[in-house]
């Protein structure tokens, strides 16, 4: 790394004598970084201040000088270090910020204090991000779930287009005819077909502030699952109260506007509500998305989870459904659930289709 870049990393204070002059572009990059990361020092070369035009310029500058993934990190840091949250209530600022999952989470958390003039702009931003996520994530989930459902119930008398050729060949290898170099299938194996929903999936999502990204991804995945006729999908969000958003699954944007991020956490209450929704325990997959920090009755929560498991419900706890890295979670509660045969782990959005396919086929998820 050359001396110019080291100066950007360490800040101008590391070169008080200005012995390493910065080229024009690097000089502006230094100002942008100083405005964000040197805000707690007595002498500031630059700052965002409370001016909306100044913030707009800063947001534009970071997109000019830094790659997309760095911009996302700097925007998040600006939220916490400089109080950019309040300025996001201004539509002109909202249009300037680079839209991503974290911004959607921030807007959701501000929805209760957002002025009316900003709400339509917030919806535009959320819609843009959600549609991009749908394009990226919908097909892999549909294919994985439909494939798993087809294989979950075998059809012993399939029509030609229903034959599972891989399973049929495997089942008839003993009938291989060397002279003809072919397998004579005495028994056909077909994919299953039923008119009713094969599985019920309950997405039970913690909407406390720390779970913002997970809520966004769960909303998108919930809408995709709800579009599949072979699956009956429920979407439940909770903090210290429980809200059933299943009716909003037709449009994940509407669903996310129904989420109120923040507040406490009562997992026991949420599991009790989900327990009432479940009518076919052995055909139900309950995906509990939470960091397991229980603010309600922990002992009752463990007992309720044990009851659901004993009834045949396939329960999996996702400590996070995001790309945000290793989550913070209550390890002690996770260990208690593991003792009941309920796995707890973080899951990236890219791995979620694989997870659902494995759960549908009854595979062990602990691995």
N, C-alpha and C positions, 0 to 999 in steps of 0.2 A: 504494500500500500504506500503510495507516494506521500510526501509531506503535506500536500494540499488536502488530501483526503483525511489524513490524520488530524489536521486542523478542524475539519468539519466534524469529525467524530468527537474530539475533545472540547470543541467550542473555542471561541475567540479568546477567552480568558487564558487559555493555555499558551497564547502567543500575544501577550499584552504589549510587547514592543512592535508588533506587526512586522516581524522579521520575515514572515512568509506571506507575501501579498497574494490575494486571491484574484483569479480572472473574473471578468464581469459576471458570468453565469454562476460561478462558484460563490461569488460574493453575495448574490441574491439568495442562493441556497442557504448560505450561512445565516442570513437575516431570517429566513423562513424557519430554520431550525431553532435559532435563538429565541424567536417569538414564542415558540412552544415550550422548549426545554430549559430555557434560562429565566423563566418567569419568576422564580423564587429568589433571584439574586438582586442585590440592591441596585446595581447599575445595569439597566437593560438597554441594549442597542435598539430593540424593536419590540413591538407588542401588538396583540390583536385589539386590545381595548374593547369598548362596547359598541363600536361603530359597525353597522351592518355592511356598508361598502368596503370597509377595511377587511372584515372577515371574508367577504366574497373574493377580494383580491388574493388573500392568503390561501383560500381553498383552491383558487385557480392556479396559483403558483405551485402548490405542492403537486398538482396533477401534471404541471409542466416539467418539473424537475425530478420527479420520482416515479418509479414503476407502480403499477396498480396495487400490488400487495403491500408496498410500503405506505402508499396513500391511505389504505384501509387502517393500518396501525396508527398512523399519525392522526387521522380523524378520531379514532377511539381515544387516543391520549388527549386530544383537544377537548373531548367531552368532559373528561374527569379533571384535567389540570386547569382548564381555562373557562369552564362553565359554558361551553358552547351549546349545551342543551337548551338553554333559554332562548338563544338566538335562533335555534331551529324552529321556533314558533313563528318566525317570519318567512312567508312564502318565498321571497327572493333568495334567502339563504338556503332553504330547503332544495331549491332547484340547482344550487351551485354544488352542494355536497355530492360526492360520488356515492351512488346508490348501491348498497349491499345488504346482506343479512343483518349486520350489526346496526345499520341505520334504521332498518325496519323495526328492529327491537327497540331502539331508542324512541322512534316515533310512537310505537305502541305504548311505551311507558309514559309518554307525554300526552296521550290522547285525552286524559281527563282535564288537563289544564290548557289544552290547545284552543286558541281562539277560532271562531267559525271561519274566518278568512283563510286560515292555514289548513283547515281540514281537507278541502278539496285537493290542495297541492300534496298533502300527505298521502291521500289516497292514490294520486297519480304515481308517486314514488313507490309506494308499496305494491301497486299493481305491476309496475315495471319489473321489480325484483322478483315477484312471485311468478310472473309469466316466464321470465328467464329460467327460474328454477324448475318450473314445470317442463319446459322444453328439454332441460338437461336430465331430469330425474324420472319423468313419468314413464317413458317406454321401458327402461330397465326394470322398474318395479312391476309394471303390467306383465311383462314377459316372464319374470321370475315367479310371480304369484300364479298366473294362469298355468304355467308349466307344472308347478308344484301341485296345484289343484287337480290337474288332469291325471297326474300320477298317483294322487292320494286315493283314488277309487278306481280299481281296475274293472274293465268290462270284459267278461268271459266270452261274449259272442259279438265281437265287433264287426261293423261293416268295414269295407276296404279302407275308406279314408280315416277310420278310427283306430287302425292297427298301430300299435307301438312296435315298430320293427326291431328296435334294439332289444327290447324285452322278449319279443317272440323268438328271435334268433338264439338268444341266450338260453331260453327255456327248451329249445329243440336241438341243441348242439349234439346230443346223443344220437340224433337221427341224420347225421351228416352222411351223404352218399358220395364216397370217394370217386366212384366211376363217373358220376355226373358233376362232381365238384360243386355240390350244392347241399343245402339243408332242406329236408322235407318236413315242413311244419305240421305236426299232428295236433298241436294246440296253439291257437292264436291268443295273443295277449293284446287287449285294447285299452285305450285311455278311457277313464270313467266319464259318465255323462249323467247329470241329474238336472231336474228343473229347478229345485230349490237351492238356496245358498248352502254351499258345502261347509263353510266356516263362518264363524262370527269373530270379528276382531274389535277389541275395545282398546282405543288409545286413550290412556288416562295420563294427562300431562300437567305437571307442576308449573303454574304460571307465576311463581315468584320471580323477582327481578333477575336473579342469577341464571335463569333458564331461558332467557329471551331467544337465543339462536335456536335452541331445541324446539321451542314453541313454533317458530316460523317453519322449520323443516317438517315438524309433525303435522302442521296445517296443510302443507302441500301434499305430503304423503297420504294424509287422511282423505283428501279430495280425490286422489288417484284411486285409492282402494274403494271409495264409495262409488266410483264409476264402474266397478266390476260387478256384474250380476251374480256371480258365484260367491260373493262375499257380502255379508251384512256388516257394516262398519258403524261403530259408535265413536264419537269424539267428545271426551269429557275433560274439562280443565278445572283446576282447583287451586285455591290458596287456603284460607280458613273457611271458605264456602265452596260449593261445587256448582258448576254450570254445564249443562248438556248442550253442546254446539253441533250435534249431529245434523240438525236441520240446515245448518249453514255449510255443510260439506260440498254442496253443489258449486260453491265459489269460495276458494280459499281466501280471497281478499275480504269478502264479507265475514268469513270466519275469524280472521285475524283482527278485524275491527271489533269483534265481540270479545276479545281477550283484554283483560285488565291486568297488566303486569304489575308486580309488587305485592306487598302484603306478606302475611305469614304462611305457614304450611301445615295442613292437617291431612296427612296421608291416610290415616285411619278413616276419616269421614269420607274421603274420596273412594277408598276401596269398598266401604259400605254401600255407597251409591252404585258403584259398578256391579256389586254383588246382586243388586235388585234387577239390573238390566240383563243378566245372564240367564238364559232359558235352556241352553244346551251346553252344560259345562265341558263335556268331553270334546265338543267341537268348537270350543272357544279359545282364542289366544288373547290374553290380557297383556298389553305392553304398557308398563308403568314407567313413565319418563320423569325421573326425579333424582335429586342428589341425596335423598334419604335423610335429610335433616328434619326430623319430625318435631313439629311444634305441638302436636296433639298428644293423644294417648299412645305412647310407643308400644306398651305391652299389648294393648288391644289390637294395634295395627299388626303386630307379628301373629297374634292368634287368628286374626281375620285372613291374613295371607295364607296361613296354614290350612284354614278351613277351605279356602278357594282351591288350594293345591290338592287337598284330599278329595274334593268333589270332582277332580279331573281337569280343572282349568289349567291350560298351559300358560304359566306366568313367566315373564321375563322383565327384568328391571334394567332400563337404560339410564345410566348415570348422566349421560349427555347424548344428544343426537345432533352432533355438530362437528365442525373441523377446528374447534377452538383449542385442541390439545387436551392433555390429561385434566379431568375435572376434579374439583374438590368435592368430597362426599363423606358420609358417615360410615367409616369402615366397620365399626362395631355392629351397626344394623345390617350392613351387607353380609357380614359373617353369619349373623343369625338367620338371614334369609337363605344363605347358601346351605346351611345345615338342614333346611327344609327342602332342598333340591330346587331352589329358585335362584338362578344365576343373576349376577349383577355386573354389568360392564358398560363401558362407553362404546358408542357406535358412530362411525362417520356416516354421512348421508349416502356415500357411494356403496357402503356395505349393507345398508338397510334392506335392499331387495333380497340379497343373499340370506340375511337373517330371517326375513319373513318366509322365504321358500323353505328354509330348514325347519322353522317352527310348524309350518303347514304339514310337512312330511313327517313330523314327529321326531326329528333328529334331536340328539342331546345338544343343547346350546351352550353348556358350560365350557366346551372346548373352543 
